Amino acid sequence: MVSKEFSRDAVAQHTSAGDLWVIIDSRVFDLSSFASLHPGGLAVLLDPEIAGQDATERFFELHRAEVLDRYARLQIGTVQGEQAQIQDHVPGSLSSVPYAEPTWLTPGYHSPYYKEHHHRFRAAVRKFVDEVVFPDAQARERDGGPPSREILDEMARLNITAMRVGPGEHLQGRVLMNGIISVEEAKFTRIHARGYADGLGGGTIIGLPPVINFAPPALRDKIVKDTLSGNKPICLAITEAFAGSDVQGLRCRARRTEDGWIVNGTKKWITNAMWAHYFTVACKADNGEIVILVVERGEGVQTRPIKTNYSSSTAGTAFVTFDNVRVPPGNQLGADQPGLNIILANFNHERWVLTAATIGGQRLIFEECFKWATQRKVFGKALSSQPVIRQKLAAMISRFESCQSWIENITFQMCRMSAKEQARHLAGQMAFLKMHATRASQATAADAVQIFGGQRHNANRNGPNPPYRCCRRRRSVPSTSRRISILTVAIAEDVLGDLGVRQAIRNMPARVRL
């Protein structure tokens, strides 16, 4: 802990290349040994407004606050009688940036949906993410490895993995977040994330619900236990190179035999497939109908990694090959109904999860843009003084707030409807919302890149430049919305709007006229 104090006059005496001090947010840094290594060059640090001076404003015009922690070893003390003004983030705390949090989390606002237990749950989950998940996420984004085993184990212990799948009987008897909320309260809650979160059980979120809802009891109980313990992950394997939105065009074949099925074919862009043990697979049977089988990793199952521009290799996205894979007869899901119905029944759940992640991503982008707009100086004033910048920020707010209100209403309905009722009443609603949210996300990411201006050209994968998170998001958003639409078999974006309108047409009373 640095405890030595210096007067501003004392700091001002150190202004040469070999003896260079600066003040940043009341902290005194000795840059003498670092100056020649500075990426921006020595001349920048020898500027009379920086060397020996308070360089707080100049620093934050180019850097993120976390850079100060990265170079904490260079701090030699603090300014006499002064306190740091930049707030340290407290794990689990809410953002103080306007509109960075939904209104139900903003002091002074009220909500018809959220209760006290939602606030307890939010605080516990966010603290866990800040303290445990975030550091691992940053490390894995750099090295490309999968989420660490300790993270997955802790998520399983706290039953976060189980809660991410959604409400249902699989939560019965489980202690959630060390008892922070009850199973009954958990039916109103889900969590969302992006990027590294693809690898943090993204396959389980969409691959396990069909098993829970349609598998024979013995198979269901076995897979739920294996998967939610974190020991044997599952993934959803539907998309193929020649069949995305066109589910009827599946070419992966399942031939019925006396002792079950034999599966041959390939699947592509399958999230978490690299380390999945179970695969929820859609196949075309000999009679042309679609069947859904649970395939276990074993002889004849091969996975090869696929590099994508929508997520890092931490997602474990892969090309899957099934070569004469034998599947027991008891591993068929919903044997008494068409497999296509099982896929369609899973759509609302998939779209909800992905849409929630998209909305959360938009808020993150806005928060970073708003911070940047108030700390970056142009023409002697804050960037936020420019009307064109304020208009872009206003557009961002209107997009994600409309999405937030819509998804909260839909979630309220989902919690009170059966799966059959959801299919009848909410399929169109979710299709419209997903279409709206993904298009909004594209527009918001594009605006963010414009707000950061030339800084975006310096944004590298891991920072420390201000826009690196937004620019990473910008690179991934077009493919992300495509992924949400195609790769999870949630149907292409434009088709979603058509789906919603067609459902409305079917419900149009026949005798209604102008």
Secondary structure as GFF3:
##gff-version 3
##sequence-region A 1 514
A	DSSP	beta_strand	5	6	.	.	.	ID=ss1
A	DSSP	alpha_helix	8	11	.	.	.	ID=ss2
A	DSSP	beta_strand	15	16	.	.	.	ID=ss3
A	DSSP	beta_strand	19	24	.	.	.	ID=ss4
A	DSSP	beta_strand	27	30	.	.	.	ID=ss5
A	DSSP	three_ten_helix	35	37	.	.	.	ID=ss6
A	DSSP	alpha_helix	42	45	.	.	.	ID=ss7
A	DSSP	alpha_helix	56	60	.	.	.	ID=ss8
A	DSSP	alpha_helix	66	70	.	.	.	ID=ss9
A	DSSP	three_ten_helix	72	74	.	.	.	ID=ss10
A	DSSP	beta_strand	75	79	.	.	.	ID=ss11
A	DSSP	three_ten_helix	103	105	.	.	.	ID=ss12
A	DSSP	alpha_helix	116	128	.	.	.	ID=ss13
A	DSSP	pi_helix	129	133	.	.	.	ID=ss14
A	DSSP	alpha_helix	134	143	.	.	.	ID=ss15
A	DSSP	alpha_helix	149	157	.	.	.	ID=ss16
A	DSSP	alpha_helix	160	164	.	.	.	ID=ss17
A	DSSP	three_ten_helix	169	171	.	.	.	ID=ss18
A	DSSP	three_ten_helix	177	179	.	.	.	ID=ss19
A	DSSP	alpha_helix	183	186	.	.	.	ID=ss20
A	DSSP	three_ten_helix	195	198	.	.	.	ID=ss21
A	DSSP	alpha_helix	202	207	.	.	.	ID=ss22
A	DSSP	alpha_helix	209	214	.	.	.	ID=ss23
A	DSSP	alpha_helix	217	228	.	.	.	ID=ss24
A	DSSP	beta_strand	234	237	.	.	.	ID=ss25
A	DSSP	three_ten_helix	247	249	.	.	.	ID=ss26
A	DSSP	beta_strand	253	257	.	.	.	ID=ss27
A	DSSP	beta_strand	260	270	.	.	.	ID=ss28
A	DSSP	beta_strand	278	285	.	.	.	ID=ss29
A	DSSP	beta_strand	290	296	.	.	.	ID=ss30
A	DSSP	beta_strand	301	305	.	.	.	ID=ss31
A	DSSP	three_ten_helix	313	315	.	.	.	ID=ss32
A	DSSP	beta_strand	318	327	.	.	.	ID=ss33
A	DSSP	three_ten_helix	329	331	.	.	.	ID=ss34
A	DSSP	beta_strand	332	333	.	.	.	ID=ss35
A	DSSP	alpha_helix	339	375	.	.	.	ID=ss36
A	DSSP	beta_strand	377	378	.	.	.	ID=ss37
A	DSSP	beta_strand	381	382	.	.	.	ID=ss38
A	DSSP	three_ten_helix	383	385	.	.	.	ID=ss39
A	DSSP	alpha_helix	387	414	.	.	.	ID=ss40
A	DSSP	alpha_helix	419	425	.	.	.	ID=ss41
A	DSSP	alpha_helix	427	452	.	.	.	ID=ss42
A	DSSP	three_ten_helix	453	458	.	.	.	ID=ss43
A	DSSP	alpha_helix	468	482	.	.	.	ID=ss44
A	DSSP	pi_helix	483	487	.	.	.	ID=ss45
A	DSSP	alpha_helix	493	506	.	.	.	ID=ss46
###
